Structures are given as structure tokens and as C-alpha cells.
């Protein structure tokens, strides 16, 4: 289906730095990219083909929408409570082709949105699965190679 492949799990963190240190120290992850949202950030960790996307818990509530998402749709990317999985995620070659294949089965909760301000060609949509789990499908995400070997924003 539209070149679909595993991408990441989004995790809500009480303390992103502590969570990042845990997964880098004990599970072999390393920082792949950081998206700065002004008063918060999203940290991408990678171990081989497995990614974790770390959010500050509640950082995407309607009062503080992430990545320019209008307040009316903030939260469409999944629950924001600490300790809860935010969403599952997959990569595809074309979000639009993927949505066309799903047709009426696609219950879109957010998007599709373009994030060209962060990565040229990055496009994402969030859907609800039959059990209510949010599933993100993106195209065009790439690691930021300047973070290789570091696990916090100070490079330590």
C-alpha cells in the first residue's frame, strides 16, 4: 500500500531529557533530529530503523498548538498525558496516494499538513484506527545529521 513502512512511536514525556537519556543509555538510541517549537521541542531518537518521537507531555494542548496547528485541531495527533503513547507512525512515498487507497476508511483526525519549514517535502496526516489509536502517516522525513552521536541539546 503506497510504499508503506514502519516509522516511529510518539511518546509523551514528563521530562524529555530524562526519557532521552534512558533510551540512549539503555536501548542504544541516538538523537536523529530536534524540531524546535519555540517554547518546546520534539526530539526524534533512532536505533536502526526504529524511531521514538519524544514530546513534552501536554505541549500540544489547544493553548499551545505545535508546528502551527490551529487550536481547533490540536490534539488530533493523539493523547498528550505523560506515560501514554501518543501515536503509531508509518512512512509512505505519498500521503495523498495513501489516503486515496484508504478512501472512506480514512478517519482523518489532523491534516494532511505540510512541514516544509522544518524539512522540505515533509507531509503528514493523522488517522484514527478502528480502536481509536491515532496513526500518523508521513512522507519526506529525514534525520538531521548534525545530531549524530549526541543525546541532548548540549551535545553531551
VOVEXBA-287106 format. One record per residue: x, y negated, z of N, C-alpha, C in turn; residue number from 1. Coordinates in steps of 0.2 Angstrom, whole numbers, plus 5000, padded with zeros to 4 digits. Atoms other than C-alpha are relative to their C-alpha. Example, Ala and Ser with C-alpha at 12.3 -4.5 7.8 and 13.67 -1.06 7.14 Angstrom:
<sites>
<site n_u="5004" n_v="5006" n_w="5000" ca_u="5062" ca_v="5022" ca_w="5039" c_u="5004" c_v="4994" c_w="5000" n="1"/>
<site n_u="4996" n_v="5006" n_w="4999" ca_u="5068" ca_v="5005" ca_w="5036" c_u="4996" c_v="4995" c_w="5003" n="2"/>
</sites>
This chain:
<sites>
<site n_u="5004" n_v="5006" n_w="5000" ca_u="5000" ca_v="5000" ca_w="5000" c_u="5004" c_v="4994" c_w="5000" n="1"/>
<site n_u="4997" n_v="5006" n_w="5000" ca_u="5008" ca_v="4984" ca_w="4994" c_u="5007" c_v="5000" c_w="5003" n="2"/>
<site n_u="4993" n_v="5000" n_w="4997" ca_u="5026" ca_v="4990" ca_w="4999" c_u="5000" c_v="4999" c_w="5008" n="3"/>
<site n_u="5000" n_v="5001" n_w="4993" ca_u="5021" ca_v="4990" ca_w="5017" c_u="5005" c_v="5004" c_w="5004" n="4"/>
<site n_u="4995" n_v="4997" n_w="4996" ca_u="5034" ca_v="4994" ca_w="5030" c_u="5000" c_v="4997" c_w="5007" n="5"/>
<site n_u="5000" n_v="5002" n_w="4993" ca_u="5036" ca_v="4993" ca_w="5049" c_u="5004" c_v="4993" c_w="5001" n="6"/>
<site n_u="4996" n_v="5006" n_w="4998" ca_u="5042" ca_v="4976" ca_w="5056" c_u="5001" c_v="4999" c_w="5007" n="7"/>
<site n_u="4998" n_v="5001" n_w="4993" ca_u="5040" ca_v="4972" ca_w="5075" c_u="4994" c_v="5001" c_w="5004" n="8"/>
<site n_u="5005" n_v="5000" n_w="4995" ca_u="5031" ca_v="4972" ca_w="5091" c_u="5001" c_v="4993" c_w="5003" n="9"/>
<site n_u="4999" n_v="5006" n_w="4997" ca_u="5027" ca_v="4955" ca_w="5098" c_u="4998" c_v="5001" c_w="5008" n="10"/>
<site n_u="5001" n_v="4999" n_w="4993" ca_u="5029" ca_v="4954" ca_w="5117" c_u="4999" c_v="4993" c_w="5004" n="11"/>
<site n_u="5001" n_v="5006" n_w="4995" ca_u="5023" ca_v="4941" ca_w="5130" c_u="5005" c_v="5001" c_w="5006" n="12"/>
<site n_u="4995" n_v="5000" n_w="4995" ca_u="5037" ca_v="4937" ca_w="5142" c_u="4998" c_v="4995" c_w="5006" n="13"/>
<site n_u="5000" n_v="5005" n_w="4995" ca_u="5036" ca_v="4929" ca_w="5159" c_u="5006" c_v="4996" c_w="5000" n="14"/>
<site n_u="4994" n_v="5004" n_w="5000" ca_u="5054" ca_v="4924" ca_w="5157" c_u="5004" c_v="5003" c_w="4994" n="15"/>
<site n_u="4997" n_v="4998" n_w="5006" ca_u="5061" ca_v="4926" ca_w="5139" c_u="5007" c_v="5002" c_w="5001" n="16"/>
<site n_u="4993" n_v="4998" n_w="4999" ca_u="5079" ca_v="4926" ca_w="5144" c_u="5001" c_v="5006" c_w="5004" n="17"/>
<site n_u="4999" n_v="4993" n_w="4996" ca_u="5077" ca_v="4940" ca_w="5157" c_u="4998" c_v="5006" c_w="4995" n="18"/>
<site n_u="5002" n_v="4995" n_w="5004" ca_u="5067" ca_v="4950" ca_w="5144" c_u="5005" c_v="5001" c_w="4994" n="19"/>
<site n_u="4995" n_v="4999" n_w="5006" ca_u="5080" ca_v="4947" ca_w="5130" c_u="5006" c_v="5003" c_w="5003" n="20"/>
<site n_u="4995" n_v="4996" n_w="4997" ca_u="5094" ca_v="4952" ca_w="5142" c_u="4999" c_v="5007" c_w="5001" n="21"/>
<site n_u="5002" n_v="4993" n_w="4999" ca_u="5085" ca_v="4968" ca_w="5147" c_u="5001" c_v="5004" c_w="4993" n="22"/>
<site n_u="5000" n_v="4996" n_w="5006" ca_u="5083" ca_v="4974" ca_w="5129" c_u="5007" c_v="4999" c_w="4996" n="23"/>
<site n_u="4994" n_v="5000" n_w="5003" ca_u="5100" ca_v="4968" ca_w="5123" c_u="5005" c_v="5004" c_w="5004" n="24"/>
<site n_u="4996" n_v="4996" n_w="4996" ca_u="5109" ca_v="4976" ca_w="5138" c_u="4999" c_v="5007" c_w="5000" n="25"/>
<site n_u="5002" n_v="4993" n_w="4999" ca_u="5100" ca_v="4992" ca_w="5139" c_u="4997" c_v="5004" c_w="4994" n="26"/>
<site n_u="5003" n_v="4996" n_w="5006" ca_u="5092" ca_v="4996" ca_w="5122" c_u="5004" c_v="4998" c_w="4994" n="27"/>
<site n_u="4996" n_v="5001" n_w="5006" ca_u="5105" ca_v="4989" ca_w="5110" c_u="4998" c_v="4995" c_w="4995" n="28"/>
<site n_u="5003" n_v="5005" n_w="5004" ca_u="5095" ca_v="4975" ca_w="5103" c_u="5005" c_v="4994" c_w="5000" n="29"/>
<site n_u="4996" n_v="5007" n_w="5001" ca_u="5104" ca_v="4958" ca_w="5097" c_u="4995" c_v="4995" c_w="4997" n="30"/>
<site n_u="5004" n_v="5006" n_w="5002" ca_u="5097" ca_v="4941" ca_w="5093" c_u="5000" c_v="5000" c_w="4992" n="31"/>
<site n_u="5001" n_v="5001" n_w="5007" ca_u="5091" ca_v="4940" ca_w="5075" c_u="4998" c_v="4993" c_w="4997" n="32"/>
<site n_u="5002" n_v="5007" n_w="5002" ca_u="5083" ca_v="4923" ca_w="5074" c_u="4996" c_v="4997" c_w="5006" n="33"/>
<site n_u="5004" n_v="5003" n_w="4995" ca_u="5075" ca_v="4910" ca_w="5085" c_u="4996" c_v="4994" c_w="4996" n="34"/>
<site n_u="5004" n_v="5005" n_w="5003" ca_u="5061" ca_v="4899" ca_w="5080" c_u="4998" c_v="4995" c_w="5005" n="35"/>
<site n_u="5001" n_v="5005" n_w="4995" ca_u="5061" ca_v="4883" ca_w="5089" c_u="4993" c_v="4996" c_w="4999" n="36"/>
<site n_u="5007" n_v="5003" n_w="5000" ca_u="5043" ca_v="4876" ca_w="5093" c_u="4999" c_v="4994" c_w="5003" n="37"/>
<site n_u="5000" n_v="5007" n_w="4996" ca_u="5048" ca_v="4860" ca_w="5102" c_u="5001" c_v="5002" c_w="5007" n="38"/>
<site n_u="5000" n_v="4999" n_w="4993" ca_u="5043" ca_v="4864" ca_w="5120" c_u="5001" c_v="5008" c_w="5002" n="39"/>
<site n_u="4999" n_v="4993" n_w="4999" ca_u="5045" ca_v="4883" ca_w="5117" c_u="5003" c_v="5003" c_w="4994" n="40"/>
<site n_u="4997" n_v="4997" n_w="5005" ca_u="5053" ca_v="4896" ca_w="5106" c_u="4998" c_v="5007" c_w="4999" n="41"/>
<site n_u="5002" n_v="4993" n_w="5001" ca_u="5050" ca_v="4913" ca_w="5098" c_u="5007" c_v="5003" c_w="4999" n="42"/>
<site n_u="4994" n_v="4996" n_w="5000" ca_u="5065" ca_v="4925" ca_w="5100" c_u="4999" c_v="5006" c_w="4996" n="43"/>
<site n_u="5001" n_v="4994" n_w="5004" ca_u="5067" ca_v="4939" ca_w="5087" c_u="5007" c_v="5004" c_w="5002" n="44"/>
<site n_u="4995" n_v="4995" n_w="4998" ca_u="5078" ca_v="4954" ca_w="5093" c_u="5000" c_v="5006" c_w="4995" n="45"/>
<site n_u="5000" n_v="4994" n_w="5005" ca_u="5084" ca_v="4968" ca_w="5081" c_u="5004" c_v="5005" c_w="5003" n="46"/>
<site n_u="4995" n_v="4995" n_w="4999" ca_u="5091" ca_v="4985" ca_w="5084" c_u="4998" c_v="5005" c_w="4994" n="47"/>
<site n_u="5002" n_v="4997" n_w="5007" ca_u="5092" ca_v="4993" ca_w="5066" c_u="4994" c_v="4997" c_w="4997" n="48"/>
<site n_u="5006" n_v="5003" n_w="5003" ca_u="5075" ca_v="4992" ca_w="5058" c_u="4995" c_v="4998" c_w="5005" n="49"/>
<site n_u="5005" n_v="5002" n_w="4995" ca_u="5066" ca_v="4989" ca_w="5075" c_u="5001" c_v="4993" c_w="5002" n="50"/>
<site n_u="5000" n_v="5006" n_w="4997" ca_u="5062" ca_v="4972" ca_w="5080" c_u="4995" c_v="4999" c_w="5006" n="51"/>
<site n_u="5004" n_v="5002" n_w="4994" ca_u="5055" ca_v="4964" ca_w="5096" c_u="4999" c_v="4992" c_w="4999" n="52"/>
<site n_u="5001" n_v="5007" n_w="5000" ca_u="5047" ca_v="4946" ca_w="5095" c_u="4998" c_v="4998" c_w="5006" n="53"/>
<site n_u="5001" n_v="5002" n_w="4993" ca_u="5048" ca_v="4938" ca_w="5112" c_u="4997" c_v="4993" c_w="5000" n="54"/>
<site n_u="5004" n_v="5007" n_w="4999" ca_u="5035" ca_v="4924" ca_w="5116" c_u="5000" c_v="4999" c_w="5008" n="55"/>
<site n_u="5001" n_v="5002" n_w="4993" ca_u="5034" ca_v="4914" ca_w="5132" c_u="4992" c_v="5001" c_w="5001" n="56"/>
<site n_u="5007" n_v="4999" n_w="4998" ca_u="5018" ca_v="4920" ca_w="5140" c_u="4995" c_v="4994" c_w="5000" n="57"/>
<site n_u="5004" n_v="5006" n_w="5000" ca_u="5004" ca_v="4908" ca_w="5136" c_u="5002" c_v="4994" c_w="4996" n="58"/>
<site n_u="4997" n_v="5006" n_w="5004" ca_u="5015" ca_v="4897" ca_w="5125" c_u="4996" c_v="4999" c_w="4994" n="59"/>
<site n_u="5004" n_v="5001" n_w="5006" ca_u="5002" ca_v="4899" ca_w="5110" c_u="4993" c_v="4999" c_w="5002" n="60"/>
<site n_u="5007" n_v="5001" n_w="4998" ca_u="4986" ca_v="4894" ca_w="5120" c_u="4998" c_v="4994" c_w="4996" n="61"/>
<site n_u="5003" n_v="5005" n_w="5004" ca_u="4974" ca_v="4882" ca_w="5112" c_u="5003" c_v="4993" c_w="5002" n="62"/>
<site n_u="4997" n_v="5007" n_w="4998" ca_u="4983" ca_v="4867" ca_w="5122" c_u="5007" c_v="5000" c_w="4997" n="63"/>
<site n_u="4993" n_v="5000" n_w="5003" ca_u="5000" ca_v="4872" ca_w="5114" c_u="5000" c_v="5004" c_w="4994" n="64"/>
<site n_u="5000" n_v="4996" n_w="5005" ca_u="4997" ca_v="4879" ca_w="5097" c_u="5007" c_v="5001" c_w="4997" n="65"/>
<site n_u="4993" n_v="4999" n_w="5003" ca_u="5013" ca_v="4887" ca_w="5089" c_u="5000" c_v="4999" c_w="4992" n="66"/>
<site n_u="4999" n_v="5001" n_w="5007" ca_u="5020" ca_v="4884" ca_w="5072" c_u="4995" c_v="4996" c_w="4996" n="67"/>
<site n_u="5005" n_v="5004" n_w="5003" ca_u="5007" ca_v="4871" ca_w="5068" c_u="4993" c_v="5003" c_w="4999" n="68"/>
<site n_u="5007" n_v="4997" n_w="5001" ca_u="4992" ca_v="4882" ca_w="5070" c_u="4995" c_v="4995" c_w="5003" n="69"/>
<site n_u="5006" n_v="5004" n_w="4997" ca_u="4976" ca_v="4872" ca_w="5073" c_u="4998" c_v="5003" c_w="5006" n="70"/>
<site n_u="5002" n_v="4998" n_w="4994" ca_u="4970" ca_v="4873" ca_w="5091" c_u="4994" c_v="5005" c_w="4999" n="71"/>
<site n_u="5006" n_v="4996" n_w="5001" ca_u="4953" ca_v="4881" ca_w="5084" c_u="5002" c_v="5007" c_w="4999" n="72"/>
<site n_u="4998" n_v="4993" n_w="5002" ca_u="4963" ca_v="4897" ca_w="5078" c_u="5006" c_v="5002" c_w="5005" n="73"/>
<site n_u="4995" n_v="4997" n_w="4996" ca_u="4977" ca_v="4898" ca_w="5091" c_u="4998" c_v="5006" c_w="5004" n="74"/>
<site n_u="5002" n_v="4994" n_w="4997" ca_u="4977" ca_v="4915" ca_w="5099" c_u="4998" c_v="5005" c_w="4995" n="75"/>
<site n_u="5002" n_v="4995" n_w="5005" ca_u="4972" ca_v="4923" ca_w="5083" c_u="5006" c_v="5005" c_w="4999" n="76"/>
<site n_u="4994" n_v="4995" n_w="5001" ca_u="4990" ca_v="4932" ca_w="5084" c_u="5000" c_v="5005" c_w="5005" n="77"/>
<site n_u="5000" n_v="4995" n_w="4995" ca_u="4985" ca_v="4942" ca_w="5099" c_u="5000" c_v="4997" c_w="5007" n="78"/>
<site n_u="5001" n_v="5002" n_w="4993" ca_u="4983" ca_v="4941" ca_w="5118" c_u="5007" c_v="4997" c_w="5002" n="79"/>
<site n_u="4994" n_v="5004" n_w="4998" ca_u="4995" ca_v="4929" ca_w="5127" c_u="5002" c_v="5001" c_w="5008" n="80"/>
<site n_u="4998" n_v="4999" n_w="4993" ca_u="4996" ca_v="4936" ca_w="5145" c_u="5006" c_v="5004" c_w="5001" n="81"/>
<site n_u="4993" n_v="4996" n_w="4999" ca_u="5013" ca_v="4942" ca_w="5152" c_u="4999" c_v="5007" c_w="5001" n="82"/>
<site n_u="5000" n_v="4992" n_w="4999" ca_u="5016" ca_v="4961" ca_w="5151" c_u="4995" c_v="5003" c_w="4995" n="83"/>
<site n_u="5004" n_v="4997" n_w="5005" ca_u="5004" ca_v="4963" ca_w="5136" c_u="5003" c_v="5000" c_w="4994" n="84"/>
<site n_u="4998" n_v="5001" n_w="5007" ca_u="5008" ca_v="4967" ca_w="5119" c_u="4996" c_v="4995" c_w="4996" n="85"/>
<site n_u="5003" n_v="5005" n_w="5003" ca_u="5004" ca_v="4953" ca_w="5108" c_u="4997" c_v="5002" c_w="4993" n="86"/>
<site n_u="5002" n_v="4997" n_w="5006" ca_u="5003" ca_v="4962" ca_w="5091" c_u="5005" c_v="5005" c_w="4997" n="87"/>
<site n_u="4996" n_v="4996" n_w="5004" ca_u="5010" ca_v="4975" ca_w="5080" c_u="5001" c_v="4996" c_w="4993" n="88"/>
<site n_u="4999" n_v="5004" n_w="5006" ca_u="5018" ca_v="4969" ca_w="5064" c_u="5003" c_v="5004" c_w="4994" n="89"/>
<site n_u="4998" n_v="4997" n_w="5006" ca_u="5022" ca_v="4975" ca_w="5046" c_u="5003" c_v="4995" c_w="4995" n="90"/>
<site n_u="4997" n_v="5004" n_w="5006" ca_u="5032" ca_v="4968" ca_w="5031" c_u="4997" c_v="5003" c_w="4994" n="91"/>
<site n_u="5002" n_v="4998" n_w="5006" ca_u="5025" ca_v="4968" ca_w="5014" c_u="5003" c_v="4996" c_w="4995" n="92"/>
<site n_u="4997" n_v="5004" n_w="5005" ca_u="5031" ca_v="4962" ca_w="4997" c_u="4995" c_v="4994" c_w="4998" n="93"/>
<site n_u="5005" n_v="5005" n_w="5002" ca_u="5015" ca_v="4952" ca_w="4995" c_u="4994" c_v="5000" c_w="5005" n="94"/>
<site n_u="5006" n_v="5001" n_w="4995" ca_u="5002" ca_v="4946" ca_w="5009" c_u="4994" c_v="5000" c_w="4996" n="95"/>
<site n_u="5006" n_v="5000" n_w="5004" ca_u="4990" ca_v="4942" ca_w="4995" c_u="4998" c_v="5006" c_w="4997" n="96"/>
<site n_u="5002" n_v="4993" n_w="5002" ca_u="4991" ca_v="4959" ca_w="4987" c_u="4997" c_v="5005" c_w="5005" n="97"/>
<site n_u="5003" n_v="4996" n_w="4995" ca_u="4989" ca_v="4967" ca_w="5003" c_u="4993" c_v="4999" c_w="5002" n="98"/>
<site n_u="5006" n_v="5002" n_w="4998" ca_u="4974" ca_v="4958" ca_w="5008" c_u="4995" c_v="5002" c_w="4994" n="99"/>
<site n_u="5005" n_v="4998" n_w="5006" ca_u="4966" ca_v="4961" ca_w="4990" c_u="4999" c_v="5008" c_w="5001" n="100"/>
<site n_u="5001" n_v="4993" n_w="4999" ca_u="4969" ca_v="4980" ca_w="4994" c_u="4995" c_v="5002" c_w="5005" n="101"/>
<site n_u="5005" n_v="4999" n_w="4995" ca_u="4960" ca_v="4979" ca_w="5010" c_u="4993" c_v="4998" c_w="4999" n="102"/>
<site n_u="5006" n_v="5003" n_w="5002" ca_u="4946" ca_v="4969" ca_w="5003" c_u="4996" c_v="4998" c_w="5006" n="103"/>
<site n_u="5005" n_v="5002" n_w="4994" ca_u="4931" ca_v="4968" ca_w="5015" c_u="5002" c_v="5003" c_w="5007" n="104"/>
<site n_u="4998" n_v="4997" n_w="4993" ca_u="4940" ca_v="4979" ca_w="5028" c_u="5005" c_v="4996" c_w="5004" n="105"/>
<site n_u="4996" n_v="5004" n_w="4997" ca_u="4951" ca_v="4965" ca_w="5032" c_u="4996" c_v="4995" c_w="5004" n="106"/>
<site n_u="5003" n_v="5005" n_w="4995" ca_u="4945" ca_v="4956" ca_w="5048" c_u="5006" c_v="4995" c_w="5002" n="107"/>
<site n_u="4995" n_v="5005" n_w="4999" ca_u="4957" ca_v="4941" ca_w="5047" c_u="4999" c_v="4996" c_w="5006" n="108"/>
<site n_u="5001" n_v="5004" n_w="4994" ca_u="4960" ca_v="4933" ca_w="5064" c_u="5004" c_v="4993" c_w="5000" n="109"/>
<site n_u="4996" n_v="5006" n_w="5001" ca_u="4973" ca_v="4920" ca_w="5058" c_u="5003" c_v="5000" c_w="4993" n="110"/>
<site n_u="4996" n_v="5001" n_w="5007" ca_u="4980" ca_v="4914" ca_w="5041" c_u="4996" c_v="5002" c_w="4994" n="111"/>
<site n_u="4993" n_v="5000" n_w="5001" ca_u="4986" ca_v="4918" ca_w="5029" c_u="5003" c_v="4993" c_w="5001" n="112"/>
<site n_u="4996" n_v="5007" n_w="4999" ca_u="4999" ca_v="4904" ca_w="5034" c_u="5007" c_v="5001" c_w="4997" n="113"/>
<site n_u="4993" n_v="5000" n_w="5003" ca_u="5015" ca_v="4899" ca_w="5026" c_u="5005" c_v="4996" c_w="5005" n="114"/>
<site n_u="4995" n_v="5002" n_w="4995" ca_u="5030" ca_v="4896" ca_w="5037" c_u="5007" c_v="4998" c_w="4996" n="115"/>
<site n_u="4994" n_v="5002" n_w="5004" ca_u="5042" ca_v="4888" ca_w="5023" c_u="5004" c_v="4995" c_w="5004" n="116"/>
<site n_u="4996" n_v="5005" n_w="4996" ca_u="5048" ca_v="4875" ca_w="5036" c_u="5005" c_v="5004" c_w="5004" n="117"/>
<site n_u="4995" n_v="4995" n_w="4996" ca_u="5057" ca_v="4890" ca_w="5045" c_u="5004" c_v="5004" c_w="4995" n="118"/>
<site n_u="4996" n_v="4995" n_w="5005" ca_u="5061" ca_v="4902" ca_w="5031" c_u="4996" c_v="4999" c_w="4993" n="119"/>
<site n_u="5003" n_v="5001" n_w="5006" ca_u="5057" ca_v="4898" ca_w="5013" c_u="4997" c_v="5007" c_w="4997" n="120"/>
<site n_u="5003" n_v="4994" n_w="5002" ca_u="5044" ca_v="4911" ca_w="5007" c_u="4997" c_v="5004" c_w="5005" n="121"/>
<site n_u="5002" n_v="4996" n_w="4995" ca_u="5039" ca_v="4917" ca_w="5024" c_u="4992" c_v="4998" c_w="5000" n="122"/>
<site n_u="5007" n_v="5001" n_w="5000" ca_u="5020" ca_v="4920" ca_w="5024" c_u="4997" c_v="5006" c_w="5004" n="123"/>
<site n_u="5003" n_v="4995" n_w="4995" ca_u="5009" ca_v="4929" ca_w="5037" c_u="4993" c_v="4999" c_w="5001" n="124"/>
<site n_u="5007" n_v="4999" n_w="4998" ca_u="4992" ca_v="4935" ca_w="5041" c_u="4999" c_v="5004" c_w="5006" n="125"/>
<site n_u="5002" n_v="4996" n_w="4994" ca_u="4984" ca_v="4942" ca_w="5057" c_u="4993" c_v="5003" c_w="4999" n="126"/>
<site n_u="5006" n_v="4997" n_w="5001" ca_u="4971" ca_v="4955" ca_w="5056" c_u="4998" c_v="5004" c_w="5007" n="127"/>
<site n_u="5003" n_v="4996" n_w="4994" ca_u="4960" ca_v="4965" ca_w="5069" c_u="4999" c_v="5007" c_w="4998" n="128"/>
<site n_u="5001" n_v="4993" n_w="5002" ca_u="4961" ca_v="4984" ca_w="5068" c_u="4994" c_v="5002" c_w="5003" n="129"/>
<site n_u="5006" n_v="4997" n_w="4998" ca_u="4946" ca_v="4995" ca_w="5072" c_u="4999" c_v="5000" c_w="5008" n="130"/>
<site n_u="5001" n_v="5000" n_w="4992" ca_u="4950" ca_v="4995" ca_w="5091" c_u="5002" c_v="4993" c_w="5003" n="131"/>
<site n_u="4999" n_v="5007" n_w="4997" ca_u="4953" ca_v="4976" ca_w="5092" c_u="5008" c_v="4998" c_w="5001" n="132"/>
<site n_u="4992" n_v="5002" n_w="5000" ca_u="4973" ca_v="4977" ca_w="5091" c_u="5001" c_v="4995" c_w="4994" n="133"/>
<site n_u="4998" n_v="5005" n_w="5005" ca_u="4980" ca_v="4962" ca_w="5082" c_u="5006" c_v="5003" c_w="4996" n="134"/>
<site n_u="4995" n_v="4998" n_w="5004" ca_u="4991" ca_v="4967" ca_w="5067" c_u="5002" c_v="4995" c_w="4996" n="135"/>
<site n_u="4997" n_v="5005" n_w="5004" ca_u="5002" ca_v="4955" ca_w="5059" c_u="5003" c_v="5003" c_w="4993" n="136"/>
<site n_u="4997" n_v="4998" n_w="5007" ca_u="5007" ca_v="4957" ca_w="5040" c_u="5004" c_v="4994" c_w="4997" n="137"/>
<site n_u="4996" n_v="5005" n_w="5002" ca_u="5021" ca_v="4946" ca_w="5034" c_u="5004" c_v="5002" c_w="4993" n="138"/>
<site n_u="4995" n_v="4999" n_w="5006" ca_u="5032" ca_v="4943" ca_w="5018" c_u="5005" c_v="4995" c_w="5001" n="139"/>
<site n_u="4995" n_v="5005" n_w="5000" ca_u="5048" ca_v="4934" ca_w="5017" c_u="5004" c_v="4999" c_w="5006" n="140"/>
<site n_u="4996" n_v="5002" n_w="4994" ca_u="5055" ca_v="4935" ca_w="5034" c_u="5007" c_v="5002" c_w="4999" n="141"/>
<site n_u="4993" n_v="4999" n_w="5001" ca_u="5074" ca_v="4935" ca_w="5035" c_u="5003" c_v="4998" c_w="5007" n="142"/>
<site n_u="4996" n_v="5001" n_w="4994" ca_u="5086" ca_v="4936" ca_w="5050" c_u="5004" c_v="4993" c_w="4999" n="143"/>
<site n_u="4996" n_v="5006" n_w="4999" ca_u="5096" ca_v="4920" ca_w="5055" c_u="5007" c_v="5003" c_w="5002" n="144"/>
<site n_u="4994" n_v="4997" n_w="4999" ca_u="5114" ca_v="4927" ca_w="5053" c_u="5005" c_v="4997" c_w="5006" n="145"/>
<site n_u="4996" n_v="5003" n_w="4995" ca_u="5121" ca_v="4914" ca_w="5065" c_u="4999" c_v="5002" c_w="5007" n="146"/>
<site n_u="5001" n_v="4998" n_w="4993" ca_u="5114" ca_v="4923" ca_w="5080" c_u="5003" c_v="5007" c_w="5001" n="147"/>
<site n_u="4997" n_v="4993" n_w="4999" ca_u="5123" ca_v="4940" ca_w="5077" c_u="5005" c_v="5000" c_w="5006" n="148"/>
<site n_u="4995" n_v="4999" n_w="4995" ca_u="5132" ca_v="4946" ca_w="5092" c_u="4998" c_v="4996" c_w="5007" n="149"/>
<site n_u="5002" n_v="5004" n_w="4994" ca_u="5123" ca_v="4933" ca_w="5104" c_u="4993" c_v="5003" c_w="5003" n="150"/>
<site n_u="5007" n_v="4998" n_w="4997" ca_u="5108" ca_v="4936" ca_w="5116" c_u="4997" c_v="4995" c_w="5004" n="151"/>
<site n_u="5004" n_v="5006" n_w="4998" ca_u="5104" ca_v="4919" ca_w="5122" c_u="5002" c_v="4994" c_w="4996" n="152"/>
<site n_u="4999" n_v="5006" n_w="5004" ca_u="5104" ca_v="4902" ca_w="5115" c_u="5007" c_v="4996" c_w="5002" n="153"/>
<site n_u="4993" n_v="5002" n_w="4999" ca_u="5121" ca_v="4898" ca_w="5123" c_u="5005" c_v="5004" c_w="4997" n="154"/>
<site n_u="4995" n_v="4996" n_w="5003" ca_u="5129" ca_v="4912" ca_w="5114" c_u="5003" c_v="5005" c_w="5004" n="155"/>
<site n_u="4997" n_v="4995" n_w="4995" ca_u="5133" ca_v="4922" ca_w="5129" c_u="4998" c_v="5007" c_w="4999" n="156"/>
</sites>
